[in-house]
């Protein structure tokens, strides 16, 4: 039976330049295929909101209904993309992104050729073997019928349709977050940490060891290709331009001018080196500091202009040594590839170290330094001078018997502050308490948490963690085993990941168990659309801990579960 075409979507964002063709005109040469599904901000939000089935399915010839497509989909130069889900025999469906690739211009009727399919399959296998935390994964590559209703595979003769299936990565991009907003003293450390995560991904991609002898290049590092995922930090996407180092010339020559090395601008189709990726990393770091695109690489004065503007941005952010910071940053923007640092991660780590914020000094601080000891003496002597009513506890017994006050929102410390005493203490309540670890303890990545609870009727517990050292004020939420049976939480335990694997030693975290309405949490779990702290919830208990070691003991071995972004307090 004739099958109508799926509903059309909206144009896909593509600010990359293609030699020999114009984006959106269909006049594209053959070459690497965009398999990331990277979209403009408004289109990405529209795609993310399309969580309802649209009646269409896609899959290989032998399993044509493997993926259920969701939402209206989006159309772009390389193909059409949908949010989708894979169920198979699983209890719960898995969120994925499915892209139907469009036939490029200047290719024969036999497209995709066996060589095309092999190259895409090689890419999928390489990314899965490397398992780079901060790089998107390609999950499936296949050819099959056009999208169709369930069980109704098109019977008419039609070209075989190639598809690429990727992991679904929720979140905004660095461009969404920082365009037009220079770094400040409060967020410079966070931004440099995100640059370090991209550098780590590039180092792994370039490494012969990590790639099992297949070093590769990303070739399109830029802010719109860096998604801020809730549980993974920055995830570098758009691996469609990715090629092995030894692939030689590329007849497509795709690139994004503002983030492209000068040697690539001179000859976009020439074979590229890792130094070109590192130039793009330097341009990305410059953007994260200044909030704008770097000066054009073709300009002979581009590096000096970049240094001057970076110096101004560093001064405005309160960097302790802005000259050293700006010089180190712009080393990666050197016009000569051999002049750029060769270890991307070491360069990024040094940049974060140089991004230390100067501590303010003033007369008021000096006055405070004098006043605090005097106040301490007064507090010691005051109980001796003021008589107490009969039965009133002494100062020492008050500290022992009064319950801890409920913690509000202390100002998050900057990454570069010293590791002094905590600004506040943990809390307990009649509803819940932590029994391990102790308040102020040092932990590994996945500590064993234990506690007790005596919950009111109709209530259960939800666990949250917040990294205070990055100052994001974002709570990541996790279900506690047994949450559907509140009575079983009288003694609860949990082993969640606390922070990211790349978090440095000394990072501080607030751990909370939140008393929430059971019915509201069951409703969220039924939708499988991510967790949030329901209304009419309150903090049952909290503790403060810090990263004392990088032990992986107790951590899950697979990727973190997908889900919506965590709630903001």
N, C-alpha and C positions, 0 to 999 in steps of 0.2 A: 504494500500500500504506500502511496506517496506520503512522505513525512515532511512537515513544515520545518523551516529553519528555526533554531532557537532565537529568542528575542535578542535584539541588538543591544549592545551596551554603550558606554561612553568612551571617547577616545582615551587611549593610554598616554600617560606622560612619557616623553622621550626627548631629553635635552642633549642626548649624545649625537655626534655628527657622524654620518656615514658617507664615506667617499664613494662617489658615483651614483648617489641616489639621495632623495630628500625624504625625511620622515613624514609619514602620513600620505605620500603620493602613490605608494605601491611600487615605486621605481627603486627597489632595493636589490643590490647584488647578492649573490650567494655568499655564505660565510658563517661565522658563529651565530647561533640563535639565542635570543634573549629568553632564558628560562626562569627568570626570577619572579615575574609578575609584579615588578616594582611599579607603583602608581603614584600619581599626583596626590597631594594630601586629601583633597575633597573626594577624589575617586576611591582612595584607599578606605576612607571612612564609609563611603557608600557601599563598597564591597564588603567591609567588615560587618555592616548592618544587615546585609542580605543573608540572614540565617535560616530563612524558610525555604523548603524545597520548591523548585520551579517546575517540577515534572519531568526533567531531563536527566539522562544517565550517559556515562561514557565508560569505555573500557576496551581492552584488547579483543580481538576477534573471538577468542575462546572464552571470554568472560565479559561480554559487552556491557553489563549493568554493574560493573565493579564499583564505580564511583557515582554517588548521588550528588548532582549539582545543586547549588543553593543560590538564591538571589538572582538579580537580573544579569549579572556578568558584565564584563567590560571588554571593549574592543580596542586593539592597538595595532601598530605597524607589523609586529611579528606574529600576532595571533590574538585569540580571545581567552580570557581567564575568568574562572569562577572560584569562589570559595566552595568547598565540597566536603564530603565525608565518606570514609570507607568503613564498612561494617563487616563484611564477610561473615564469619561465625562468631565474632566478638560480641560480648554483652553490650558494650557501649561503642558508639561510632568514634572514629578517629578524625580530627579536623585536618584537612589538607588543602592545598591550592592546586587546581587542575588547569593547565594551559593547553589549548588547542593551537598548534602552530600553523601559520598561514604560509602557503607556497611563496617563496621569494621570487623576485624577478630574475631573469637571466639564468634559470635552471631548466633542465630538461624535463620531459614528461615522466622520467623514472624517479623523480624526487619524491620522497627521500630515498637516496641510494643506500645500498648496504654500507658504504663508507660513512654516510651521514649518521645512520643509526649506530654504527660502531663508535663513532666519535662521541655521540651523546651518551651511549652506554658506558664508555670509558670514563667520561666525566662523572657519571653517577657513581660508578664503582670507586673512583679515586676519592671523591668527597666522603663516601661512607667509610672507607678504610681509614682515612686521616682523622675523621671525627673531630673536627675543629670546633670548639665551643662557640666561637664568635664568627662562624661562617655558615651560611645557610646550606642545607642538605637537599640534594635531589633524590627523591624516593623511588621514582618509577619512570621508565621511558618505554613507550609502546606505540604501535599503530593499530587502528581500529576503525569502526564505523563512525560516522558523524554523530553528534549528540542526538538522543532519541528518547521517546517515552519508554518506560520500563517494559521489556519484553517485545518491543516493536522495532527490531533492527531494520534500517532502510534496506529495501530489496533492490533499488535501482543501482545500476553500475555507476560508481563514483570513485574519484581518486581516494586512495588510502589516506586516512587522516592521522598524522603523528601527534602524540601528546607527550607532555612532560608534567610529572607530578612532583610538587615540592612540599616541604614542611610548611605549615601555616605559622607565620611569625607575626604576632600582634604587636602593635605599638607605633608611636610616632617616629619620625626620622630626626637625625641631628639638624637637618635643615628646618624642620617644623619647629624645633625647640629654640634654635639659636640665631636664625636669620635676623639681622638687624639689632641683635642684643649682645654687646660685648661682654666678656667675662668680668665678674666682680670678685671682690675678696671672698664672698660667700660661696661662689660656685666655680671658681677657677680650678680648684683641686678636683672636683667632680669631672669637669670637662677634660682635664689632662688625663685622668684615669680612663675615661672613655677612649681617648686617643691611644692610650697604651693597650687597650683591648684590641683595637683594630691592628696595631703594630704586631701584637702577638699572633693574630690570625695570618697576617702577611708573612711573618717569619716562618710559620709552619708551612704555609703554601709554597714558599720558596725553598724550603729545606729538602735536600735529597734524602735525608734520614726519615723525616716524618712522612714524606710522600713515597717511600719505598723505591727511591730512584727515579721518580717522575716529577721533579720540581716544576711548578706551574706559576703563571702570572694571573692576577685578577684583571688588571688592565682598565678598570673604571672605578677607582676609589674616589668617592665624593660624598658630601653630606646627605644627599637624597638616597644614597645606597647604604646608609647605616641606620638600621632600625633599633630603637631602644626597647628591647623585649623585657617584660617584667621580671623574669627569673634568670636571664642570661646576660644582662647588660647589653652592649652593642652587638648586633648581628650584622655582618657584612653580607649584603645580598647582591642580586644581579650578576650571577655567575655565567650569564650567557656570553660575555666577552672573554671568559677565561680560556686560556690556551697553555699548553706545555711550553716550557722555555725553548725546547728544540723544534717547535713547529715551523719556524722560519717565517717567510712573508705571509701576510694576511691581506687578501684582496678586498676585504670589506673596510678595513681601516677605521672602525668605529672608535670614537673618543669624545671626551667632553673638554672643550678647549681650556676652560678656566682651571681645570685640575689635571692638565696633561703636560708632561715634561717637554721642554723645548726641542729635544731631539726627535720626539714623536710628532710634534707639530711640523717639523721640517719634512718628514717623510712618514705619514701615518700608516702606510702599508708595509714599512720595513719591519724586520724581526725586532722584537723588543727584549729588553733585559730587565732584571729585577730592580735596577736603579730607577727605572721609569715608574714602577709601582711605588718606590720609596719617595720619589718626588711628589706623587699624588698624596701620599701620607702626610708629607710636610705641608702641602696645601690644605689638607683637611685640618691639621692641627692649627694652622694659621687662621682658618675660618672659625674654629672653636674658641680661639682667643679673641678675635676681633669682631666676629659676627658678620663678616662680609667675605666675598670672594677675593682671592689674592690678585695682585697686579698681573697683567698678561705676561706669560713667560717669554713671549717674543721680544718684549721690551728689554734692551740692553741694561737698563737701570732697574729691572724688576726686583732683583734680590735686595738691592739697597733700599728701594722704596718699601719693600715688605719689612725689612728690618726696622726702618724708621717708624712705620705704623705699629709694628709689634711692640716697639719700645714705648710708644705712647700708651698703648693698651695695657702693657704691664705696669706702668707707673700708675695709671688710673685704678688698676685692680689692687695696688698696694704691694706688688712683688718686692721682696727684700733687695734683690740685685737685678733690676730690670734690664741693664745692659747685657749682662751675662745670659739672661733668659732669652732676650731677643736675638742675640748672636747665635745661640745654640739652636733656637727654633728655625732660623733661616738658613742654617747650614744644609738642611734637607732640601732647600729650594735653589741650591747651587746650579748654575747653567750647565756645568760640566758634570756628566754622570759620575766620573771618578772622584769628584770632590764631595759627594754626598756620603754621609755615614753608611756603613755597610751592614750594621746590625740594627734593624728597625726597632726591636723591643728595647735594646740597651739605650738607644737614642731617646725613646719615649720615656723610659724610666728616669733618665737624667733630666729630661725636660720637666717632669713632675717634681723632681727634687729641687730644681731651680725655681719652681713656681711657689716657693715658700712665701707666705704673706708676712710682712713686717708687723710686729706687735706694736700697738699704739702706746705711746708714753705721753704723759701730761702731768700738769701740776695736781690735777685731781687724783691721779693715781698715787702720787707721792703723799698727798694728804691722807689717802686711804691707808697707805702703808703704815703711817703713824697712828691713825685712829684705830685700826683693827686691834693691835695689842692692848691699847687702853680699854677698848670695849671688853676684851677678854678678861682683863683684870677686874673690871666692874662687875661682870657677870659672876665671877668667883666670889667677890666680896658681898654682893647684893643680898644673897640669902642670909648672911650673918647679920646684916644690918636691919632687915625687915622681919618682924615677928610673924609666924604663921599661925593661922587658926588651928584649933585642935582637930586632928584627923587629916589635915592637909598633907599630902606627900611631900617629901623633901625633893631637892633637885635630882638626886641620883635615882630615887624611886620613880620619879615622873618619867625619866628616860626609859626605865625598864617596863613600866606598865601601860603607858599610853600607846594606842595603836598608831602605826605609821599613817601619815596623811596620804590621800590619793594623789598620785603623780599626775601633774598636768603636762604641758608641753615645754620642757626646758629647751633653751636655745641650742640647736645642734652644734657641736664643736666642729671646727674646720679640720680637715685631714691633717694640716700641718701643726696643729696645736700640740703642746706637750701632753704626755699621758699621766696627768696628775690625778687627784682624787675625783670621784664621780660628783657631778653637780647635784645629785639627788639620790635617794635610796629606793629600793624596791618596796612593794606594798603587798599586803594580804588583806583578805576580807572574810566575812562569815561564809561567803559562797565558794571561795577557791583559794588555793595556796600552792606555791612551788615547794617541793622538798629537795629537789636536786636539779641542777647544780646550785651552789650557794650564790647569793647576791654578790656581785663583784668578782665572780670566778673567771678564770681563763679557760677557754674551750677550744676544741678543734672545729672542723667544718660541720660535722653532724653530731652534736652532743646528744647523750641520752637524757631526756627531760622526764621528770617525775613530779607528781603532785597529788593533791587531794581536793575533793569538792563536796559540798553539801548544798545542792542546788534547789532553788525554789521550784514549785511545780511548773511544768511547761517550759523549762529552761534547759539549755545545754551549753557546752563550752566550744569555743573556737580559738585556735592559736594564731598569734600574729608576731612578726619580727620586723624591726625597723633598724637600719644601719644609721646610727647617729653621726658617724664620722664623715659621711658624704653629704649630710644636710639635705636630703631629698624630702624628708617628712612623708615617706611612703611606707605604709604597713603592708607586708606580704602575708597573706592569710593561708592557713592550712587546717584541714579537718583533723580532729583528734580521734583516733580509733575508739569506737564505741559511742560516738556522739549521738547516734540515733536512740541509744538506751541510756538516758542520763543517770540512772541508778548505777550503771557500771562504771561511772566516772568517779565514784567515791575514792578510788585509787587509780589514777590515769597515768599513762606513759606515752612518750612520743619521741621519735628520732628524726627531726626535720633538718633540712639543710639550712644553715644560718649564714647568710651572706653568699658571695660568689667565691669560686675557687681562687680567683685572682686577688681577693682582698688581702691586703698586707697584714702582717702581725701588728697587733695593737688596736685594730679597728674595734669600735664599740657598738654594741647592739642593745636594744631594749626588747625583751621578750615578755609577752603578755598572754594570759588566757582571759578571753572576753566572754562574759555571760550573755548569751543571746537567746531570743525566742526560738524554741525548737521548730515550731510550724514554719516560721520564715526561712530557716536554714534548710528544712526539707524542701521547700518550694524552690529555692535556688538550686539545690542538688538535682532536682527533677528536670530543670531546664538545661543543665550541662553547659551553661553559658558563662561560667566563671563565678567566683565567690566574691561577696562583699559583706561588710559588717552590717547586719540588719538594723533597722531603727529600733529604738528602745533597748539598746544593748549598753552594757557598762563593763569596765575593767574589773575582773575578779581578783587578779593578782598580777604582779609584774616583778621582774628582776632585771639587772643590768650585768652584762657579761662582755668579755673582750676576746679577740682572737689571740690565743696563746701559742698555737701551733697549727701546722697545715695538714694534720692527720686526716685521711679519708675514711677512717674507721666508721662503719655504720652508714656510709653514704650509699644511695642507690647507684647502680652501675649504668643504668640506661639514661636517656635524655629526660629532662624535667617535664612534668605533665604540662600540656598546653592549657590555656585558659585565658579569661579576660584580664585586663589590667587590675592590679590591686587597688583597693579604695584609698583615698587620701583622708588622713585624719581630719 
